Amino acid sequence: MTVTGAIWRDQLTAKERSVLGRADDGVAGARPDVLVIGGGILGVSTAAACAEAGLGSVLLIETGRLGAGATGGATGLLIPEPHQWSDPEPFVDLERAGLERWRDLEQSVPGGVGLVEVDWLGLAPHDSGYAAHQPRAVEWLNPGQVAELVPGLARPMEGALIHRQARINPLRAVVRLAAGLPAVTTGVAATSVEISGDRVVRVATSAGDIHPGAVVFATGRPPVLDGLPLHIPSDRVKGHLLVTEPADITLPGIVAPVATQIENGQLLAGGTFDLGDESPAVQPEVIEGIVQGLAAVLPPLRGIGVAYQWCCFRPRHPDRRPVIDMVPGLANAWLTSGHFRTGILNAPVTAAVLSRWIAAGEPPVEAGTWSATRFAGH
Ligand SMILES: Cc1cc2nc3c(=O)[nH]c(=O)nc-3n(C[C@H](O)[C@H](O)[C@H](O)COP(=O)(O)OP(=O)(O)OC[C@H]3O[C@@H](n4cnc5c(N)ncnc54)[C@H](O)[C@@H]3O)c2cc1C
């Protein structure tokens, strides 16, 4: 039987699952030093970084459960190096810093965050498939070497091998980070803000008013709240994913663009870009297309069963890069949004930038590139 829903929740213990619905008392009338709105990986990471930085009392609110948005449906790959072929250098640098911070968190968070170090192997019919750049850290493999790592390929392929990338169960990471937070309340939506001068003085929520010292909006796409003058263009891009039944083959970690082998020998595949599909429903034909794609590259997988299938939406700005900035015109409000297809990877470094900025009152150097005002004229 196929479960419609991401595998990630089922990999958690009952105790961990309960953290996703954590609902501490005391929202109405609260006066936190830092209020974080949004309980995806960006919000949870930011709240954790602010608490760690000693920024005083930190309260996180989430309208659903933690990880209910894009975060809970992500593939969870932490792969900066392959993005050298597709992303500009400053962005790859951000991603590299993201992976390094995940490694730090794996050491510093009690029980770790569930980081799994894996190799990434990109298949190409021939090496011109990757010829645009010759990034560092790549080992070029001939078809014989690729066949040794991935037996059963339908045809000979060259490959690009990159060691020491990583993957994570995004919900496990959310749970481990959220478990250490001082105050988290799910099931509470921010509905409007009141601004006095250049400060947010009140955030109205479904559970009462909050009077924050500083506020961080981490709502996936930019927040649309009464009283908040914020107009940053964004959309969302749906993606489908599936996890197979345990496979009889062994892959060397992530084999792009085919699949990633996860726990129990199961294969995680997909990550489609279903432009224009706004339906929240899983489309069976997209899932079927992913299954057929697996068998086309690896014929031994023909007929493999699907254990989990799901879809979710990536928040995106027009240039496909995130915003990490203050809310224009406000002195105590920050925003991070539009993390598109690398929000899991970039969450801890984004969180570090924001917490340092809130602490110092000055933007860290990394921040300039990801401004909220770069879309003027869109
Ligand atoms: C198919 C797919 C595959 C992906 N694969 C990867 C990958 O391999 N690696 C990677 O790094 N990234 C990946 N991503 C991207 C990643 O999932 C996102 O970039 C990231 O999860 C965004 O996190 P977020 O916290 O900004 O948003 P979200 O996870 O959407 O969290 C925002 C939260 O804010 C809450 N919220 C919104 N409005 C309010 C309000 N008014 N009051 C209270 N709460 C509110 C929402 O309920 C939501 O829980 C993938 C995405 C998809 C869809």
The ligand as an SDF file (V2000), in Angstrom:
LIG
                    3D

 53 58  0  0  0  0  0  0  0  0999 V2000
    9.8770   18.9010   -3.5910 C   0  0  0  0  0  0  0  0  0  0  0  0
   10.8330   19.7480   -2.8170 C   0  0  0  0  0  0  0  0  0  0  0  0
   12.1390   19.3010   -2.6200 C   0  0  0  0  0  0  0  0  0  0  0  0
   13.0350   20.0870   -1.9090 C   0  0  0  0  0  0  0  0  0  0  0  0
   14.2930   19.6100   -1.6920 N   0  0  0  0  0  0  0  0  0  0  0  0
   15.1950   20.3470   -0.9800 C   0  0  0  0  0  0  0  0  0  0  0  0
   16.4860   19.8420   -0.7260 C   0  0  0  0  0  0  0  0  0  0  0  0
   16.8020   18.7110   -1.1060 O   0  0  0  0  0  0  0  0  0  0  0  0
   17.3680   20.6220   -0.0340 N   0  0  0  0  0  0  0  0  0  0  0  0
   17.0280   21.8670    0.4030 C   0  0  0  0  0  0  0  0  0  0  0  0
   17.8760   22.5380    0.9990 O   0  0  0  0  0  0  0  0  0  0  0  0
   15.7870   22.3780    0.1890 N   0  0  0  0  0  0  0  0  0  0  0  0
   14.8660   21.6360   -0.5040 C   0  0  0  0  0  0  0  0  0  0  0  0
   13.6270   22.1340   -0.7490 N   0  0  0  0  0  0  0  0  0  0  0  0
   13.3360   23.5210   -0.3800 C   0  0  0  0  0  0  0  0  0  0  0  0
   12.9320   23.6650    1.0820 C   0  0  0  0  0  0  0  0  0  0  0  0
   11.9190   22.7370    1.3810 O   0  0  0  0  0  0  0  0  0  0  0  0
   12.4350   25.0960    1.3370 C   0  0  0  0  0  0  0  0  0  0  0  0
   13.2790   26.0560    0.7650 O   0  0  0  0  0  0  0  0  0  0  0  0
   12.3520   25.3450    2.8490 C   0  0  0  0  0  0  0  0  0  0  0  0
   11.6470   24.2940    3.4810 O   0  0  0  0  0  0  0  0  0  0  0  0
   11.6840   26.6540    3.1430 C   0  0  0  0  0  0  0  0  0  0  0  0
   11.5680   26.7340    4.5450 O   0  0  0  0  0  0  0  0  0  0  0  0
   10.7650   27.9170    5.2330 P   0  0  0  0  0  0  0  0  0  0  0  0
   10.8850   27.7210    6.6990 O   0  0  0  0  0  0  0  0  0  0  0  0
   11.1530   29.2240    4.6360 O   0  0  0  0  0  0  0  0  0  0  0  0
    9.2680   27.6980    4.7270 O   0  0  0  0  0  0  0  0  0  0  0  0
    8.1570   26.6670    5.2410 P   0  0  0  0  0  0  0  0  0  0  0  0
    8.6990   25.3340    5.5230 O   0  0  0  0  0  0  0  0  0  0  0  0
    7.0310   26.7480    4.2670 O   0  0  0  0  0  0  0  0  0  0  0  0
    7.7440   27.2750    6.6470 O   0  0  0  0  0  0  0  0  0  0  0  0
    7.0170   28.4690    6.7790 C   0  0  0  0  0  0  0  0  0  0  0  0
    6.0480   28.2610    7.9300 C   0  0  0  0  0  0  0  0  0  0  0  0
    5.4230   29.5040    8.2500 O   0  0  0  0  0  0  0  0  0  0  0  0
    4.1130   29.2160    8.6620 C   0  0  0  0  0  0  0  0  0  0  0  0
    3.3290   30.4370    8.5530 N   0  0  0  0  0  0  0  0  0  0  0  0
    3.0200   31.0910    7.4020 C   0  0  0  0  0  0  0  0  0  0  0  0
    2.2810   32.1870    7.6830 N   0  0  0  0  0  0  0  0  0  0  0  0
    2.1560   32.2230    9.0320 C   0  0  0  0  0  0  0  0  0  0  0  0
    1.4870   33.1250    9.9300 C   0  0  0  0  0  0  0  0  0  0  0  0
    0.8250   34.2080    9.4820 N   0  0  0  0  0  0  0  0  0  0  0  0
    1.5470   32.8720   11.2810 N   0  0  0  0  0  0  0  0  0  0  0  0
    2.2110   31.7690   11.7450 C   0  0  0  0  0  0  0  0  0  0  0  0
    2.8530   30.8980   10.9290 N   0  0  0  0  0  0  0  0  0  0  0  0
    2.8170   31.1230    9.5950 C   0  0  0  0  0  0  0  0  0  0  0  0
    3.6720   28.1050    7.7200 C   0  0  0  0  0  0  0  0  0  0  0  0
    2.5870   27.3700    8.2520 O   0  0  0  0  0  0  0  0  0  0  0  0
    4.9370   27.2800    7.5760 C   0  0  0  0  0  0  0  0  0  0  0  0
    4.9870   26.1780    8.4600 O   0  0  0  0  0  0  0  0  0  0  0  0
   12.6660   21.3560   -1.4140 C   0  0  0  0  0  0  0  0  0  0  0  0
   11.3490   21.7880   -1.5880 C   0  0  0  0  0  0  0  0  0  0  0  0
   10.4390   20.9950   -2.2650 C   0  0  0  0  0  0  0  0  0  0  0  0
    9.0240   21.4650   -2.4010 C   0  0  0  0  0  0  0  0  0  0  0  0
  1  2  1  0
  2  3  1  0
  2 52  2  0
  3  4  2  0
  4  5  1  0
  4 50  1  0
  5  6  2  0
  6  7  1  0
  6 13  1  0
  7  8  2  0
  7  9  1  0
  9 10  1  0
 10 11  2  0
 10 12  1  0
 12 13  2  0
 13 14  1  0
 14 15  1  0
 14 50  1  0
 15 16  1  0
 16 17  1  0
 16 18  1  0
 18 19  1  0
 18 20  1  0
 20 21  1  0
 20 22  1  0
 22 23  1  0
 23 24  1  0
 24 25  2  0
 24 26  1  0
 24 27  1  0
 27 28  1  0
 28 29  2  0
 28 30  1  0
 28 31  1  0
 31 32  1  0
 32 33  1  0
 33 34  1  0
 33 48  1  0
 34 35  1  0
 35 36  1  0
 35 46  1  0
 36 37  1  0
 36 45  1  0
 37 38  2  0
 38 39  1  0
 39 40  1  0
 39 45  2  0
 40 41  1  0
 40 42  2  0
 42 43  1  0
 43 44  2  0
 44 45  1  0
 46 47  1  0
 46 48  1  0
 48 49  1  0
 50 51  2  0
 51 52  1  0
 52 53  1  0
M  END
$$$$
